[in-house]
Amino acid sequence: MTNRTRPLALLALTGALLSGCAAATTGLPLSAATQPGTTQPGTAPSASATATGPSTSVTTTIAIGPGPSGHYTVQPQPAPGTCHYRVLDAAAGKVLPDPTCTPGAISPTVTPATLATTICRSGYTASIRPPTAITRREKAASVAAYAYAGNPHVVEYDHLISLELGGDPNDPRNLWPEPNAATASSFTNAKDAVESRLHALVCRGAITLTAAQRAIATDWTTALAAVSTGT
């Protein structure tokens, strides 16, 4: 999770995928919505680990990013229109990023040996989060890359592998404009709860850091099931 704005006006994302094509989706143009398991050209990542999951055929490559910095700079994003969402259930906010543009990236400073001084230490994520002055500009370019057609103020500029799971703070491969599910009376992001649960499991030693990172990078909607079954 990362910087976000939550206005009073809420955007409802609705839509479904038909066999072989994407149906109309509020907030997600047809050009930006693809079926699970499909991908479009984008920024090629560097490989360091491979993650697979039970609900998608996409192979997600997890890169090692530069890690926390005392002086963050605005990072270039993929070209406009080159990234495409994978829509599972838009109304419920179950949308995945393009696995080529946003495969995820991890911080080199977070390892099994450093958990106690990094992600399992209170205040860690706040200490490494890039400032809004940086992420605001990156978010605008990322929204353009994903050709998001809705209100950008109800889109969270999200760390695919969250900071609390050792995600890299400002690597563009780990950040994407995540559409949030919304209703007339609430604003929700189901991915945040998944991240928090995985963080708790890692910090108490119930699952490995690597397993959590692989699961969330592959498909956050099935990440808890993936770690519970060991896939």
C-alpha positions, 0 to 999 in steps of 0.5 A: 500500500502507498500514498492515496487520496480518498475523496467523498465522491466514490467510483464504482468499478463494474464489469465482467470478462467474456470468453476471448474479450473484455466486456465494458468496465466502468473506469477501465477502458476496453484497451486497458482490460484483459483476461487473466493470464494475458499480457501486453508489451511493456517495460521488461523487468530483470529476473531474480525469482519466479512466482506462480499461483493457482488462479492465473497462468501468468508467470511473475518475475520478481526483481530486486530493486535499489532499496530505500533511499535518503533521496528519492527521485521521480522514476520513469514509467512505461509509455502511455497505453502500454500496460493493461489491467487483468480484471477478475471482478471489477465491482469487488476491486479484484483487478491485477496489474500487467505482469510485464509492466508491474511484476513486483520488485523487492528491497535488497535490505529486507531478508529473512535475517533482517526481519526484526529490524525491517518489516517487523519493526514498528515504524519501518514502512513510514521510515522508507516511504517515498514523499508525496512530491515524488509519488504524485508525479509517478502516479500520473505517468503510471495512470497514463501507462495503464490508460486508466479512464476513470477519476485518478483520485480514487486510484491508489498508487500501490506497491504490488509487493507492499512495503510491509512485505519487503517490497521496494519503495520506489522501483516502478516495477513495484508500483501501479495505479490500483483501482479500488472497489467502491459503493455509495457508502464506503471506499474499500481496498481488499488488497490491504487486508491481505497484505496485513495478514501476510505481514503478520504471518511472516513476522510470527514465523508461520510462513516465509518472507519469500512465500509471501512475496511470491503469493502477493506478486502473483495474484493478491486475490489468491495469496492467502490461499496460496501460502496456506497450501504451500503453492 
